[in-house]
Amino acid sequence: MDVMTNLDAVCQFCGRQVEYVIRAYRGANDFQTRCRPDAGSEQKRNAKNERIIMLSKVKTMVGYKLDSLDGEIGKVKEFYFDDRHWTIRYLVASTGNWFTGRQALISPYALVSVNKGEQNITIDLTKKQIKDSPFLDDDKPVSRQFEQAYYGYYGYPTYWGGPYSWGAYPYFIHNRERRDREQWQEPAQPEKAWDHHLRSTHAVSGYHIHATDGEIGHVEDFVIDDETWAIRYLIVNTSNWWAGKKVLVSPQWIERVSWEDKAVFINLSRETIKESPEYTEESLLTRDYEIELHGHYNRKGYWVDELVNS
């Protein structure tokens, strides 16, 4: 049973300004509020919500060419993300014989654009800048000491120095938008730094996904927003349970992760996940699809918070 309510409101899932909403009956005292745009609602959207959705799969980006200011430096090997905000912190480059014996790490601050057609990523650095950057052996983990030296060398604001996913900033500030490095200075009274650990997208692929009532599949891939470099979704392969169906799960819906057991726990039932909008390799990750997905789980869309912070 749907109950229509007339009011001027913002949908909790899509962030659209709508003239009326539907409260969908889902059981005793359980309503799901979602928008039902009128015929002219597409013209009434908040203009800020019209940002082009730049979602890319990690495995698709692996192998992309990396073009510096003075030539190609190699190809994308994998990504490192932090396990608190699930945001990409470094792109790891495979550089062949040009950069042997050490890891070539590129911060998102240096990434200018991702060209899916040409399968390349443009970097706002020279080869010499990369070569002269702090040294990290191939077999060494990324330590806080290394990161402090790295961020100091490039003059980037630290992402762990504040309460937000980008430290003092609630959203990603592109290098091209902040050419004046003085605007990147840390706040006079910085927030308490948070402990972080970096994880590899390659290593976490294959982790088992557990619903509240049992295992449902494993992590097959990650979907990255290559404008903000946040991991928006884990692609879950459920082939052992539901005839090859794949579903998307947001890191925001994760209850906990056992890194030792290589397991991800989600506070959702298997049946709820099974009935979610299916994801296929041919699926286009449009905003309408995302709205449907978040509406199914009765969760607010990440883009709504971004509208508030922008």
Residue pairs with C-beta under 8 A, 6 or more apart in sequence:
1 24
1 25
2 22
2 23
2 24
2 25
3 22
3 23
3 24
3 25
3 31
4 20
4 21
4 22
4 23
4 36
5 20
5 21
5 22
5 23
6 19
6 20
7 19
7 20
7 21
8 17
8 18
8 19
9 17
9 18
9 20
9 21
9 35
10 16
10 17
10 18
10 304
11 18
11 21
11 33
11 34
11 35
12 33
12 34
12 300
12 304
13 34
13 35
13 291
13 294
13 295
13 299
13 300
13 301
13 304
14 35
14 49
14 287
14 291
14 301
14 303
14 304
15 46
15 49
15 301
15 303
15 304
15 307
16 35
16 37
16 41
16 44
16 45
16 46
16 49
17 41
17 44
17 45
17 46
18 35
18 36
18 37
18 38
18 41
18 44
19 38
19 41
20 36
20 38
21 33
21 34
21 35
21 36
22 33
22 34
22 35
22 36
23 31
23 32
23 33
24 31
24 32
24 33
24 34
25 31
26 32
32 295
32 298
34 295
35 41
37 44
46 307
48 307
48 310
49 287
49 303
49 307
51 227
51 303
53 225
53 285
53 286
53 287
53 290
54 114
54 225
54 226
54 227
55 223
55 224
55 225
55 226
55 232
55 285
56 114
56 116
56 223
56 224
56 226
57 221
57 222
57 223
57 224
57 235
58 78
58 79
58 201
58 221
58 222
58 223
58 224
59 221
60 116
61 76
61 114
61 121
61 224
61 226
62 75
62 76
62 77
62 78
63 75
63 76
63 119
64 75
64 76
64 114
64 119
64 120
64 121
65 72
65 74
65 75
65 118
65 119
65 120
65 121
66 72
66 73
66 74
66 75
66 76
66 91
66 93
66 106
66 120
66 121
66 123
67 73
67 120
67 121
67 122
67 123
68 123
68 125
68 126
68 127
68 130
69 123
69 124
69 125
69 126
70 126
70 127
71 127
73 93
73 95
73 98
73 99
73 104
73 123
73 127
73 130
74 93
74 94
74 95
74 96
74 98
74 99
74 104
75 93
75 94
76 91
76 92
76 93
76 94
76 121
77 92
77 93
77 94
78 92
78 200
78 201
78 202
79 88
79 90
79 91
79 92
79 200
79 201
79 222
79 224
80 88
80 89
80 90
80 92
80 105
80 142
80 198
80 199
80 200
80 201
81 87
81 88
81 89
81 198
81 199
81 201
81 231
82 89
82 159
82 160
82 196
82 197
82 198
82 199
83 196
83 197
83 198
83 199
83 257
83 259
84 194
84 196
85 165
85 230
86 230
86 231
86 251
87 159
87 165
87 166
87 228
87 229
87 230
87 231
88 108
88 224
88 229
88 230
88 231
89 107
89 108
89 159
89 198
90 105
90 106
90 107
90 142
90 198
91 105
91 106
91 107
91 108
91 111
91 121
92 103
92 104
92 105
92 106
93 99
93 104
93 105
93 106
94 104
95 104
98 127
99 130
99 131
101 137
101 138
102 135
102 136
102 137
102 138
103 136
103 137
103 138
103 140
104 130
105 133
105 136
105 142
105 150
106 123
106 125
106 130
107 150
107 151
107 154
107 156
108 172
108 229
109 154
109 156
109 174
109 175
110 123
110 124
110 125
110 154
110 175
111 121
111 122
111 123
111 124
111 175
111 226
111 229
112 121
112 122
112 123
112 124
112 175
112 176
113 121
113 122
114 121
114 226
115 121
115 122
124 175
124 176
129 154
132 153
133 150
133 153
133 154
134 146
134 149
134 150
134 153
136 142
136 146
140 146
141 198
142 198
147 158
147 160
148 158
151 157
151 158
155 181
155 184
156 184
157 166
157 167
157 168
157 169
157 173
157 184
157 185
157 186
158 167
158 186
158 193
159 165
159 166
159 167
160 167
160 193
160 194
160 195
160 196
161 167
161 168
161 186
161 190
161 191
161 193
162 168
162 169
162 187
162 190
162 191
162 193
163 191
163 194
164 170
164 171
165 171
165 172
165 230
166 172
166 173
167 186
168 186
168 187
168 190
168 191
170 309
171 228
171 306
171 309
171 310
172 227
172 228
172 229
172 230
173 184
178 184
199 259
201 222
204 219
204 222
204 262
205 219
205 220
205 221
205 222
206 218
206 219
206 262
207 218
207 219
207 257
207 262
207 263
207 264
208 215
208 217
208 218
208 261
208 262
208 263
208 264
209 215
209 216
209 217
209 218
209 219
209 234
209 236
209 249
209 263
209 264
209 266
210 216
210 263
210 264
210 265
210 266
211 266
211 268
211 269
211 270
211 272
211 273
212 266
212 267
212 268
212 269
212 270
213 269
213 270
214 270
216 236
216 238
216 241
216 270
216 273
216 274
217 236
217 237
217 238
217 239
217 240
217 241
217 247
218 236
218 237
219 234
219 235
219 236
219 237
219 264
220 235
220 236
220 237
220 246
221 234
221 235
222 231
222 233
222 234
222 235
223 231
223 232
223 233
223 234
223 235
223 248
223 285
224 230
224 231
224 232
225 231
225 232
228 306
230 302
231 251
232 250
232 251
232 302
233 248
233 249
233 250
233 251
234 248
234 249
234 250
234 251
234 264
235 246
235 247
235 248
235 279
236 246
236 247
236 248
236 249
236 273
237 244
237 246
238 244
238 245
238 246
238 247
238 273
238 274
239 245
241 270
241 274
242 274
245 274
245 278
246 278
246 279
246 280
247 273
247 274
247 276
247 277
247 278
247 279
248 276
248 279
248 293
249 266
249 273
250 294
250 299
250 302
252 299
252 302
253 266
253 267
253 268
253 297
253 299
254 264
254 265
254 266
255 265
255 266
255 267
256 265
257 263
257 264
257 265
258 264
258 265
266 273
268 297
272 296
272 297
275 296
276 293
276 296
276 297
277 289
277 292
277 293
277 296
283 289
287 303
290 301
290 303
291 301
294 300
294 301
